[in-house]
Amino acid sequence: MITTHPAYPELREISQRTGKNVHILLEEKLEELRKEAAEKKAAKLGKKAGDIEFGLTELTKDLHFYPDLHGKAGLKTLKSSIHQYVYDREPVTTG
């Protein structure tokens, strides 16, 4: 799946230039994104990023990836889809 992504040629070029494996580069990018998101979340909470738990799964918690590797009848051109669900609502209280 990585080699068919539109950004793969750029990733491969960076890999060749730096001598790092593409998987290592992707891991480093994910860690960079995780740190940035943790800092934003911590700032909202009035804390420091190191004071909160924020794993890689937090980056995609609202995304669902549906890989359709075999195709469906009537949807032969669909290869996969990504859906983003956000469940931000106030808690329901009962009286």
C-alpha positions as YAML, in Angstrom:
chain: A
units: angstrom
residues:
- id: 1
  name: MET
  ca: [0.00, 0.00, 0.00]
- id: 2
  name: ILE
  ca: [2.89, 2.36, 0.63]
- id: 3
  name: THR
  ca: [4.30, 2.12, -2.89]
- id: 4
  name: THR
  ca: [0.96, 3.03, -4.51]
- id: 5
  name: HIS
  ca: [0.49, 6.19, -2.43]
- id: 6
  name: PRO
  ca: [0.96, 9.45, -4.41]
- id: 7
  name: ALA
  ca: [3.62, 10.64, -1.93]
- id: 8
  name: TYR
  ca: [5.73, 7.48, -2.27]
- id: 9
  name: PRO
  ca: [8.16, 8.89, -4.89]
- id: 10
  name: GLU
  ca: [9.00, 11.75, -2.52]
- id: 11
  name: LEU
  ca: [9.41, 9.33, 0.38]
- id: 12
  name: ARG
  ca: [11.68, 7.11, -1.71]
- id: 13
  name: GLU
  ca: [13.76, 10.14, -2.70]
- id: 14
  name: ILE
  ca: [14.17, 11.18, 0.95]
- id: 15
  name: SER
  ca: [15.07, 7.59, 1.81]
- id: 16
  name: GLN
  ca: [17.79, 7.51, -0.83]
- id: 17
  name: ARG
  ca: [19.12, 10.93, 0.18]
- id: 18
  name: THR
  ca: [19.24, 10.17, 3.91]
- id: 19
  name: GLY
  ca: [20.07, 6.47, 3.72]
- id: 20
  name: LYS
  ca: [17.11, 5.66, 5.98]
- id: 21
  name: ASN
  ca: [14.59, 2.92, 5.26]
- id: 22
  name: VAL
  ca: [11.14, 4.22, 4.19]
- id: 23
  name: HIS
  ca: [9.55, 2.47, 7.16]
- id: 24
  name: ILE
  ca: [11.92, 4.25, 9.55]
- id: 25
  name: LEU
  ca: [11.06, 7.59, 7.92]
- id: 26
  name: LEU
  ca: [7.34, 6.89, 8.30]
- id: 27
  name: GLU
  ca: [7.82, 5.91, 11.93]
- id: 28
  name: GLU
  ca: [9.72, 9.14, 12.59]
- id: 29
  name: LYS
  ca: [6.96, 11.17, 10.92]
- id: 30
  name: LEU
  ca: [4.30, 9.46, 13.01]
- id: 31
  name: GLU
  ca: [6.23, 10.22, 16.17]
- id: 32
  name: GLU
  ca: [6.55, 13.87, 15.11]
- id: 33
  name: LEU
  ca: [2.77, 14.05, 14.48]
- id: 34
  name: ARG
  ca: [2.09, 12.34, 17.81]
- id: 35
  name: LYS
  ca: [4.22, 14.87, 19.69]
- id: 36
  name: GLU
  ca: [2.53, 17.82, 17.96]
- id: 37
  name: ALA
  ca: [-0.96, 16.46, 18.71]
- id: 38
  name: ALA
  ca: [0.00, 15.69, 22.32]
- id: 39
  name: GLU
  ca: [1.22, 19.25, 22.79]
- id: 40
  name: LYS
  ca: [-2.06, 20.64, 21.41]
- id: 41
  name: LYS
  ca: [-4.15, 18.38, 23.63]
- id: 42
  name: ALA
  ca: [-2.04, 19.14, 26.69]
- id: 43
  name: ALA
  ca: [-2.33, 22.88, 26.03]
- id: 44
  name: LYS
  ca: [-6.12, 22.56, 25.92]
- id: 45
  name: LEU
  ca: [-5.99, 20.79, 29.28]
- id: 46
  name: GLY
  ca: [-3.57, 23.32, 30.74]
- id: 47
  name: LYS
  ca: [-0.85, 20.71, 31.12]
- id: 48
  name: LYS
  ca: [2.50, 19.80, 29.58]
- id: 49
  name: ALA
  ca: [2.68, 17.16, 26.85]
- id: 50
  name: GLY
  ca: [4.80, 14.91, 29.06]
- id: 51
  name: ASP
  ca: [2.11, 14.95, 31.74]
- id: 52
  name: ILE
  ca: [-0.55, 13.25, 29.62]
- id: 53
  name: GLU
  ca: [-0.74, 9.86, 27.95]
- id: 54
  name: PHE
  ca: [-0.99, 10.20, 24.19]
- id: 55
  name: GLY
  ca: [-0.27, 7.17, 22.04]
- id: 56
  name: LEU
  ca: [-0.16, 6.80, 18.28]
- id: 57
  name: THR
  ca: [-3.71, 5.46, 18.29]
- id: 58
  name: GLU
  ca: [-4.89, 8.93, 19.35]
- id: 59
  name: LEU
  ca: [-3.95, 10.18, 15.86]
- id: 60
  name: THR
  ca: [-6.51, 7.93, 14.19]
- id: 61
  name: LYS
  ca: [-9.12, 7.39, 16.87]
- id: 62
  name: ASP
  ca: [-11.83, 9.04, 14.74]
- id: 63
  name: LEU
  ca: [-10.88, 7.27, 11.50]
- id: 64
  name: HIS
  ca: [-12.08, 3.95, 10.20]
- id: 65
  name: PHE
  ca: [-10.29, 2.35, 7.27]
- id: 66
  name: TYR
  ca: [-12.31, -0.12, 5.23]
- id: 67
  name: PRO
  ca: [-9.99, -2.13, 2.97]
- id: 68
  name: ASP
  ca: [-11.96, -3.71, 0.17]
- id: 69
  name: LEU
  ca: [-9.28, -5.97, -1.24]
- id: 70
  name: HIS
  ca: [-11.66, -8.27, -3.11]
- id: 71
  name: GLY
  ca: [-14.22, -5.81, -4.48]
- id: 72
  name: LYS
  ca: [-17.97, -5.89, -4.11]
- id: 73
  name: ALA
  ca: [-20.60, -6.51, -6.73]
- id: 74
  name: GLY
  ca: [-21.56, -3.17, -8.18]
- id: 75
  name: LEU
  ca: [-18.57, -1.42, -6.59]
- id: 76
  name: LYS
  ca: [-15.78, -2.93, -8.65]
- id: 77
  name: THR
  ca: [-13.77, 0.29, -8.69]
- id: 78
  name: LEU
  ca: [-13.82, 0.75, -4.90]
- id: 79
  name: LYS
  ca: [-10.51, -0.36, -3.46]
- id: 80
  name: SER
  ca: [-10.88, 1.03, 0.04]
- id: 81
  name: SER
  ca: [-12.39, 3.92, 1.86]
- id: 82
  name: ILE
  ca: [-11.60, 6.03, 4.90]
- id: 83
  name: HIS
  ca: [-14.38, 7.36, 7.09]
- id: 84
  name: GLN
  ca: [-14.01, 9.88, 9.85]
- id: 85
  name: TYR
  ca: [-16.40, 9.71, 12.74]
- id: 86
  name: VAL
  ca: [-16.41, 12.26, 15.50]
- id: 87
  name: TYR
  ca: [-18.44, 11.47, 18.58]
- id: 88
  name: ASP
  ca: [-18.17, 14.69, 20.52]
- id: 89
  name: ARG
  ca: [-21.35, 15.25, 22.41]
- id: 90
  name: GLU
  ca: [-22.29, 16.14, 25.91]
- id: 91
  name: PRO
  ca: [-22.96, 13.32, 28.34]
- id: 92
  name: VAL
  ca: [-26.61, 12.42, 28.68]
- id: 93
  name: THR
  ca: [-27.97, 12.85, 32.17]
- id: 94
  name: THR
  ca: [-31.18, 11.38, 33.43]
- id: 95
  name: GLY
  ca: [-33.28, 13.09, 36.02]
...
